[in-house]
Amino acid sequence: MIGELVLHIAAWRNIVRRRIAGEKFEVSTQDDWPPFAGDPAAWKAALSGLTKSHQTLLAGLAKLPASRIDKPAVPGGSSCYVQLMGIAQHDAYHAGQISMLKKGA
């Protein structure tokens, strides 16, 4: 379960990065919840992907002109600001779930 959450968090960081870059696309179930194999190699890859998703989101944010922050990320969508605040809240929510799972609650 934690592996699925890690992949999901990374996936949504990448989705937001693509959106603030202006890329419009549909999020598939596969995009939303990538499958997790569950073995040690899959766990290592998931952690690496999580780190990379953070780095590429920050790089995308650095390229975002200040003039676009309050404008829709993509036509008809929410603003870049809302997307970025949303991903921070999304990460925090799922980090809480992971913490509870680790404690066995």
Residue frames as a rotation matrix with the C-alpha (Angstrom) as fourth column:
MET 1
0.560 0.829 0.000 0.00
0.829 -0.560 0.000 0.00
0.000 0.000 -1.000 0.00
ILE 2
0.420 -0.473 -0.774 2.80
0.140 -0.809 0.571 2.47
-0.897 -0.348 -0.274 0.82
GLY 3
-0.632 -0.690 0.352 4.43
0.418 0.080 0.905 1.75
-0.653 0.719 0.238 -2.52
GLU 4
-0.094 0.695 0.713 1.20
0.979 -0.067 0.195 2.60
0.183 0.716 -0.674 -4.34
LEU 5
0.792 0.393 -0.466 0.95
0.520 -0.835 0.180 5.88
-0.319 -0.385 -0.866 -2.43
VAL 6
-0.054 -0.899 -0.434 4.56
0.159 -0.437 0.886 6.78
-0.986 -0.021 0.166 -3.26
LEU 7
-0.706 -0.171 0.687 3.92
0.674 0.137 0.726 6.19
-0.218 0.976 0.018 -6.97
HIS 8
0.299 0.916 0.269 0.66
0.938 -0.334 0.095 8.17
0.177 0.223 -0.959 -6.77
ILE 9
0.594 -0.162 -0.788 2.38
0.321 -0.851 0.417 11.14
-0.738 -0.500 -0.453 -5.10
ALA 10
-0.502 -0.861 -0.083 5.12
0.190 -0.204 0.961 11.16
-0.844 0.467 0.266 -7.74
ALA 11
-0.431 0.417 0.800 2.56
0.902 0.200 0.382 10.83
-0.001 0.886 -0.463 -10.53
TRP 12
0.631 0.775 -0.026 0.63
0.776 -0.631 0.018 13.88
-0.002 -0.032 -1.000 -9.36
ARG 13
0.209 -0.649 -0.732 3.77
0.128 -0.724 0.678 15.97
-0.969 -0.236 -0.068 -8.96
ASN 14
-0.774 -0.518 0.365 4.52
0.380 0.081 0.921 15.15
-0.507 0.852 0.135 -12.60
ILE 15
-0.027 0.852 0.523 0.94
0.991 -0.044 0.123 15.94
0.128 0.522 -0.843 -13.64
VAL 16
0.742 0.285 -0.607 1.12
0.450 -0.882 0.137 19.35
-0.497 -0.375 -0.783 -11.96
ARG 17
-0.252 -0.904 -0.346 4.53
0.116 -0.383 0.916 20.03
-0.961 0.191 0.201 -13.51
ARG 18
-0.704 0.032 0.710 3.11
0.699 0.208 0.684 19.28
-0.125 0.978 -0.169 -16.94
ARG 19
0.359 0.926 0.120 0.05
0.931 -0.364 0.021 21.44
0.063 0.104 -0.993 -16.28
ILE 20
0.577 -0.151 -0.803 2.01
0.238 -0.909 0.342 24.49
-0.781 -0.389 -0.489 -15.13
ALA 21
-0.635 -0.772 0.028 4.08
0.178 -0.112 0.978 24.08
-0.752 0.626 0.209 -18.30
GLY 22
-0.309 0.623 -0.719 0.77
-0.788 -0.591 -0.173 24.51
-0.532 0.513 0.673 -20.17
GLU 23
-0.908 -0.051 -0.416 0.35
-0.302 0.768 0.565 20.92
0.291 0.638 -0.713 -21.33
LYS 24
-0.076 0.951 0.301 -3.30
-0.961 0.010 -0.276 19.90
-0.265 -0.310 0.913 -21.52
PHE 25
-0.665 -0.126 -0.736 -4.07
-0.377 0.908 0.186 16.18
0.645 0.401 -0.651 -21.29
GLU 26
0.532 0.843 0.077 -6.45
-0.601 0.312 0.735 13.72
0.596 -0.438 0.673 -19.70
VAL 27
-0.474 -0.638 0.607 -5.32
-0.880 0.346 -0.325 11.89
-0.003 -0.688 -0.726 -16.57
SER 28
0.084 0.448 -0.890 -5.90
-0.424 0.825 0.375 8.17
0.902 0.345 0.259 -16.98
THR 29
0.946 0.252 0.203 -6.35
-0.300 0.447 0.843 5.67
0.121 -0.858 0.498 -14.15
GLN 30
0.591 -0.799 -0.112 -2.86
0.756 0.597 -0.268 4.39
0.281 0.074 0.957 -15.00
ASP 31
-0.143 -0.618 0.773 -1.49
0.192 -0.784 -0.591 7.94
0.971 0.064 0.230 -14.66
ASP 32
0.371 0.436 0.820 -3.34
-0.644 -0.515 0.566 8.47
0.669 -0.738 0.090 -11.37
TRP 33
0.557 -0.127 0.821 -2.46
-0.667 0.520 0.533 5.16
-0.495 -0.844 0.205 -9.70
PRO 34
0.069 -0.602 -0.795 0.54
-0.849 0.384 -0.364 3.51
0.525 0.700 -0.484 -11.41
PRO 35
0.886 0.260 -0.383 0.85
-0.079 0.900 0.429 -0.19
0.456 -0.350 0.818 -10.57
PHE 36
0.159 -0.821 0.548 3.39
-0.984 -0.178 0.019 -1.15
0.082 -0.543 -0.836 -7.92
ALA 37
0.132 -0.180 -0.975 5.12
-0.370 0.903 -0.217 -4.54
0.919 0.390 0.052 -8.25
GLY 38
0.875 0.335 0.351 5.95
-0.415 0.141 0.899 -4.74
0.251 -0.932 0.263 -4.55
ASP 39
0.669 -0.692 -0.272 9.46
0.708 0.704 -0.052 -6.15
0.227 -0.158 0.961 -4.77
PRO 40
0.292 -0.619 -0.729 12.65
0.597 -0.477 0.645 -4.45
-0.747 -0.624 0.230 -3.48
ALA 41
-0.708 -0.556 0.436 13.61
0.677 -0.355 0.645 -3.23
-0.204 0.751 0.628 -6.97
ALA 42
-0.009 0.802 0.598 10.16
0.719 -0.410 0.561 -1.67
0.695 0.435 -0.573 -7.41
TRP 43
0.736 0.242 -0.632 10.48
0.658 -0.476 0.584 0.05
-0.159 -0.846 -0.510 -4.03
LYS 44
-0.224 -0.908 -0.355 13.91
0.615 -0.414 0.671 1.45
-0.756 -0.068 0.651 -4.95
ALA 45
-0.691 0.029 0.722 12.52
0.674 -0.337 0.658 2.68
0.262 0.941 0.213 -8.29
ALA 46
0.407 0.909 0.083 9.51
0.763 -0.389 0.517 4.26
0.503 -0.147 -0.852 -6.55
LEU 47
0.526 -0.282 -0.803 11.73
0.601 -0.544 0.585 6.19
-0.602 -0.790 -0.117 -4.16
SER 48
-0.620 -0.777 0.110 13.97
0.584 -0.363 0.726 7.31
-0.525 0.514 0.679 -7.01
GLY 49
-0.395 0.570 0.721 10.90
0.737 -0.272 0.619 8.42
0.549 0.775 -0.312 -8.97
LEU 50
0.636 0.620 -0.460 9.60
0.770 -0.465 0.437 10.33
0.057 -0.632 -0.773 -5.95
THR 51
0.028 -0.736 -0.676 12.87
0.503 -0.574 0.646 12.24
-0.864 -0.358 0.354 -5.65
LYS 52
-0.807 -0.348 0.478 12.97
0.572 -0.255 0.780 12.93
-0.150 0.902 0.405 -9.38
SER 53
0.055 0.912 0.407 9.33
0.867 -0.246 0.433 14.13
0.495 0.329 -0.804 -9.38
HIS 54
0.626 0.108 -0.772 10.20
0.625 -0.662 0.414 16.65
-0.466 -0.742 -0.482 -6.67
GLN 55
-0.365 -0.879 -0.308 13.26
0.400 -0.447 0.800 17.88
-0.841 0.168 0.515 -8.54
THR 56
-0.753 0.084 0.652 11.45
0.640 -0.135 0.756 18.24
0.151 0.987 0.048 -11.87
LEU 57
0.422 0.906 -0.025 8.48
0.871 -0.397 0.289 20.00
0.252 -0.144 -0.957 -10.25
LEU 58
0.405 -0.355 -0.843 10.86
0.445 -0.728 0.521 22.52
-0.799 -0.586 -0.137 -8.67
ALA 59
-0.715 -0.685 0.140 12.62
0.419 -0.260 0.870 22.98
-0.559 0.681 0.473 -12.01
GLY 60
-0.335 0.691 0.641 9.26
0.844 -0.082 0.530 23.54
0.419 0.718 -0.556 -13.71
LEU 61
0.643 0.553 -0.531 8.27
0.749 -0.598 0.285 26.05
-0.160 -0.581 -0.798 -11.05
ALA 62
-0.106 -0.787 -0.608 11.54
0.416 -0.590 0.692 27.92
-0.903 -0.179 0.390 -11.57
LYS 63
-0.866 -0.211 0.453 10.62
0.489 -0.173 0.855 28.31
-0.102 0.962 0.253 -15.26
LEU 64
0.068 0.991 0.111 7.10
0.992 -0.079 0.101 29.56
0.109 0.103 -0.989 -14.50
PRO 65
-0.635 -0.259 0.727 6.82
0.292 -0.953 -0.084 33.29
0.715 0.159 0.681 -15.22
ALA 66
-0.882 0.280 -0.378 5.39
0.309 -0.262 -0.914 35.23
-0.355 -0.924 0.145 -12.26
SER 67
-0.675 0.637 -0.372 2.78
-0.724 -0.667 0.173 36.64
-0.138 0.386 0.912 -14.64
ARG 68
-0.358 0.529 -0.769 1.24
-0.402 0.656 0.638 33.15
0.843 0.538 -0.022 -15.02
ILE 69
-0.983 -0.150 -0.108 0.85
0.016 0.512 -0.859 32.25
0.184 -0.846 -0.501 -11.34
ASP 70
-0.558 0.830 -0.025 -2.77
-0.198 -0.162 -0.967 33.47
-0.806 -0.534 0.255 -11.13
LYS 71
-0.140 0.473 -0.870 -3.71
-0.989 -0.101 0.104 32.38
-0.039 0.875 0.482 -14.63
PRO 72
0.821 0.476 0.317 -5.16
-0.462 0.879 -0.122 28.98
-0.336 -0.046 0.941 -15.55
ALA 73
-0.148 -0.889 0.434 -2.44
-0.307 0.459 0.834 26.37
-0.940 -0.010 -0.340 -15.89
VAL 74
-0.897 0.030 0.440 -4.30
0.414 0.403 0.816 25.07
-0.152 0.915 -0.374 -18.93
PRO 75
-0.743 0.660 0.114 -7.34
-0.487 -0.650 0.583 26.55
0.459 0.377 0.804 -20.68
GLY 76
0.222 0.962 -0.161 -10.41
-0.429 0.245 0.869 25.97
0.875 -0.124 0.467 -18.55
GLY 77
0.155 -0.248 -0.956 -8.40
0.661 0.745 -0.086 24.72
0.734 -0.619 0.279 -15.59
SER 78
0.882 0.105 -0.460 -7.45
0.450 -0.475 0.756 26.09
-0.139 -0.874 -0.466 -12.22
SER 79
0.806 -0.585 0.085 -4.65
-0.536 -0.784 -0.314 28.60
0.251 0.208 -0.945 -11.80
CYS 80
0.104 -0.876 -0.471 -1.02
0.015 0.475 -0.880 27.61
0.994 0.085 0.062 -11.49
TYR 81
-0.533 -0.257 0.806 -1.20
-0.727 -0.349 -0.591 28.84
0.434 -0.901 -0.001 -7.89
VAL 82
0.395 0.774 0.494 -4.12
-0.905 0.419 0.067 26.51
-0.155 -0.474 0.867 -7.10
GLN 83
0.756 -0.180 -0.630 -2.32
-0.171 0.874 -0.454 23.62
0.632 0.451 0.630 -8.80
LEU 84
-0.253 -0.966 -0.050 0.84
-0.106 0.079 -0.991 24.21
0.962 -0.245 -0.122 -6.75
MET 85
-0.442 0.182 0.878 -0.99
-0.891 -0.203 -0.406 24.65
0.104 -0.962 0.252 -3.44
GLY 86
0.641 0.766 -0.050 -3.03
-0.764 0.643 0.048 21.58
0.069 0.007 0.998 -4.29
ILE 87
0.447 -0.531 -0.720 0.01
-0.030 0.796 -0.605 19.40
0.894 0.292 0.339 -4.83
ALA 88
-0.634 -0.645 0.427 1.49
-0.431 -0.164 -0.887 20.52
0.643 -0.746 -0.174 -1.50
GLN 89
-0.089 0.704 0.704 -1.78
-0.978 0.071 -0.194 19.58
-0.187 -0.706 0.683 0.23
HIS 90
0.752 0.343 -0.563 -1.93
-0.525 0.829 -0.196 16.31
0.399 0.442 0.803 -1.73
ASP 91
-0.118 -0.894 -0.432 1.59
-0.116 0.444 -0.888 15.38
0.986 -0.055 -0.156 -0.63
ALA 92
-0.691 -0.140 0.709 0.78
-0.677 -0.217 -0.703 16.19
0.252 -0.966 0.055 3.01
TYR 93
0.337 0.913 0.232 -2.44
-0.939 0.342 0.019 14.17
-0.061 -0.224 0.973 2.94
HIS 94
0.772 -0.040 -0.635 -0.79
-0.217 0.922 -0.321 11.06
0.598 0.385 0.703 1.55
ALA 95
-0.399 -0.916 0.044 2.27
-0.275 0.074 -0.959 11.50
0.875 -0.394 -0.281 3.81
GLY 96
-0.323 0.389 0.862 -0.17
-0.945 -0.082 -0.317 11.28
-0.052 -0.917 0.395 6.71
GLN 97
0.770 0.610 -0.187 -1.62
-0.630 0.774 -0.070 8.08
0.102 0.172 0.980 5.28
ILE 98
0.290 -0.755 -0.588 1.86
-0.082 0.592 -0.802 6.62
0.953 0.281 0.109 4.92
SER 99
-0.590 -0.514 0.623 2.67
-0.615 -0.213 -0.759 7.55
0.523 -0.831 -0.190 8.52
MET 100
0.159 0.749 0.643 -0.48
-0.956 0.280 -0.089 5.80
-0.246 -0.601 0.761 9.75
LEU 101
0.837 0.134 -0.531 0.29
-0.356 0.870 -0.340 2.71
0.417 0.474 0.776 7.68
LYS 102
-0.121 -0.972 -0.201 3.83
-0.227 0.225 -0.948 2.57
0.966 -0.069 -0.248 9.04
LYS 103
-0.628 -0.057 0.776 2.46
-0.767 -0.119 -0.630 2.68
0.128 -0.991 0.031 12.59
GLY 104
-0.913 0.290 -0.289 0.03
0.252 0.954 0.161 -0.10
0.322 0.074 -0.944 11.77
ALA 105
-0.723 0.674 -0.152 -3.02
-0.220 -0.434 -0.874 2.04
-0.654 -0.599 0.462 12.59
